[in-house]
Amino acid sequence: MHTRVVTFTGAKNIDNGVAYVRDEVVPNLNAQKGYRGLMVSTDRSNGVLGILSLWETEADREASDGALAKNRQEGLNIIGGELTVETFEQLLAEISAPPSQGSPLMVTRISMEPTKIDEHFAFFRSEVVPRIKSSPGFRSLRNMINRQTGHGIVGTVWADQEAMKSAAADAQSRRPEAIARGVTFDDVSYREIVFADLR
């Protein structure tokens, strides 16, 4: 599975942006070959709106880019702020319960040497994922990486804010080991899922 992450920062009109995605973007996505779902999340206090779309293959994702360029520009006109587009390979998805509207989402950005991606992922899958999944209130996890740059995102969805706060504390306690292995941690964004169209 492959993903595209569109992020609006400094967003001025989040509600109208979400409505635009639901009413205009999703029908366009449904017409694209290989589309497998979409999730929209927001951090209203910091003016962040994120859109994750899922694609069967890298080729399907790239083929859809032109068809969605107009949507992105119209979305920017509605939402305001600045727009970034990133692409990733989804290495792992663990879903115990489908994300729903209002679910808390923790988005952790990571980076590493591209040559070390498979080594780091093997450790993450065998050692870290079981700990995350055993945490109270766990709902789902996605691990995504750009193999060219070494930049990635780990997103986890939780039952409620308390569960996410507890998971965030656990994640902080694991960081020194990961840093020692060569993983760099960047921003952590705490959000709420506001719309999902998942297959």
JORAJO-V471818 format. One record per backbone hydrogen bond with DSSP energy under -1.0 kcal/mol. NH is the residue of the N-H (numbers start at 1). CO is the residue of the C=O. E is the energy in kcal/mol with one decimal. If there is no record, write none. Layout:
nh:co:e
NH:CO:E
NH:CO:E
This chain:
nh:co:e
2:55:-2.9
3:88:-2.6
4:53:-2.0
5:86:-3.0
6:51:-2.8
7:84:-2.5
8:49:-3.2
9:82:-2.4
11:47:-3.0
12:79:-3.2
13:79:-1.5
17:13:-1.6
18:14:-2.6
19:15:-2.1
20:16:-2.0
21:17:-2.2
22:18:-2.5
23:19:-2.7
24:20:-2.7
25:20:-1.6
26:21:-2.5
29:25:-2.8
30:26:-2.7
32:29:-2.1
35:32:-1.4
36:54:-3.1
38:197:-1.5
39:52:-2.3
40:195:-3.1
41:50:-2.6
42:192:-2.3
43:48:-2.4
48:43:-2.2
49:8:-2.2
50:41:-3.1
51:6:-2.7
52:39:-2.9
53:4:-2.5
54:37:-2.9
55:2:-3.1
56:34:-2.5
61:57:-2.0
62:58:-2.6
63:59:-2.5
64:60:-1.3
65:62:-1.1
68:64:-1.3
72:68:-2.2
73:69:-2.0
74:70:-2.6
75:71:-2.8
76:72:-2.3
77:73:-2.1
78:74:-1.7
79:75:-3.3
80:76:-2.4
82:9:-2.9
84:7:-2.1
86:5:-2.5
88:3:-2.1
89:145:-3.2
90:1:-2.3
91:143:-2.4
92:143:-1.5
94:141:-2.4
96:139:-2.7
97:139:-1.9
102:193:-3.8
103:100:-2.3
105:191:-2.4
106:156:-2.8
107:189:-3.0
108:154:-2.8
109:187:-2.6
110:152:-2.3
111:184:-2.0
112:150:-1.1
116:113:-2.3
117:114:-1.2
120:116:-2.8
121:117:-2.8
122:118:-2.2
123:119:-1.6
124:120:-2.5
125:121:-3.1
126:122:-2.0
127:123:-2.9
128:124:-1.0
129:124:-2.7
132:128:-2.2
133:129:-2.9
134:130:-1.4
135:132:-1.4
138:135:-1.6
139:157:-2.4
140:157:-1.4
141:94:-2.3
142:155:-2.4
143:92:-2.4
144:153:-2.8
145:89:-2.4
146:151:-2.8
150:146:-3.0
152:110:-2.9
153:144:-2.3
154:108:-2.7
155:142:-2.4
156:106:-2.3
157:140:-2.5
158:104:-2.4
159:137:-2.0
164:160:-1.8
165:161:-2.7
166:162:-2.3
167:163:-2.2
168:164:-2.4
169:165:-1.9
170:166:-2.0
171:167:-2.5
172:168:-2.1
173:169:-1.6
174:170:-1.1
178:174:-1.5
179:175:-3.1
180:176:-2.3
181:177:-1.1
182:179:-1.3
183:178:-2.3
184:111:-3.1
186:109:-3.1
189:107:-2.9
191:105:-3.3
192:42:-2.2
193:103:-2.8
194:40:-2.4
195:40:-1.4
197:38:-3.2
199:36:-1.4
